[in-house]
């Protein structure tokens, strides 16, 4: 076997990936800003690519639910839609007792 080590993304690369994921998700949606808000970009800056995608999916979901509840045809975004997903997580240790 040949092992390839892939380095972590640096901050600039991570921001580019975040912008691309956002633009992919927002394509064709009414009410979605054409570019990701800078505030969201800052909040997502320390997350993995998977966590970024999940946080954005949840933010779009919240906006869609809000629009549906208000009988709107376009998404209604709020600045805290991302913040709820970006809190620091506490990792619990897994162990076994014998």
N, C-alpha and C positions, 0 to 999 in steps of 0.2 A: 504494500500500500504506500501511496505517496500522500503525505499530509501537507495541506496548504493552510497557512495561518493567515487569517484575514484581520487586519487591524480595525479597531473601532473607528467610526466616523468622527471627523473633527467637527467643530461647531459650524463652520461654513457648509460642509457637506450635509450635515443634519438639517440645517435650515433649508437647503435646496430640496432635500427629500421631503420635508414638511410642506413646502410650497407646492411641490408637484402632487403630493397626495391630496392636498386641499383643492387644487385646481381640478384634479380628476373627479373628486367628489362633487364639486360645485357646478360642474359643467351642465348647462341647460336648466339650472334651478332658479326660479324666480325669487328674488329677494336676497340671494346669497351674494355677498360682495365678490367682485372678480378676483381680488387678491386676499390672502389671509390677513386678518387684522394683526398689526405689529404686536399688540398685547398678547394675542394667542400664541404668536410665534415665540415670544419671550417665555411664556409659561410652559411651552412644550419643549424648550431647549435642552433639557437634561434627560429626556425620556428616550427609550429605545424606539426603533421604527415601528415595531408592533404596537407599543403603547400609544404612540402618536396616532396611528391609524384608528385604534379603538376609541381614543379620546375624541377624535374628529367625528367618527361615526355616531358617538353618543351625543355630541353637540348638535349635529344635524338632526338627530332624532328628537332632541328636546325642542329645537326650533320648529320642526314639523308638527309636533304635538301641540305646541303653543299656537301655531297658525291654525290648526284644525279646531282647537277650542274657541278661537276667536273668529271662525269662519272666514279666514283670509286665504287668498289664492297664492300668496308668496310666503316664504319662510320668514320667521321673526327671530332674529338672533339677539342675544344679550351677552354682555361681556363675561358673565359668570358661567356661561355654558361650558367652557373649557375648565375653569378653575376647579370645579367639583371633581374632575377626574385626575387632577395633577397634584393632589396632596401626597405627601411622603407616605410611603407604605412601610408598615412595621413588619419585618419578616420574623415569623415565628420559627423556632428551631423544631426540626422533626426528630424524634427519638423513639427508642424502643426500650421497654422495661422487661427484664427477664425475671 
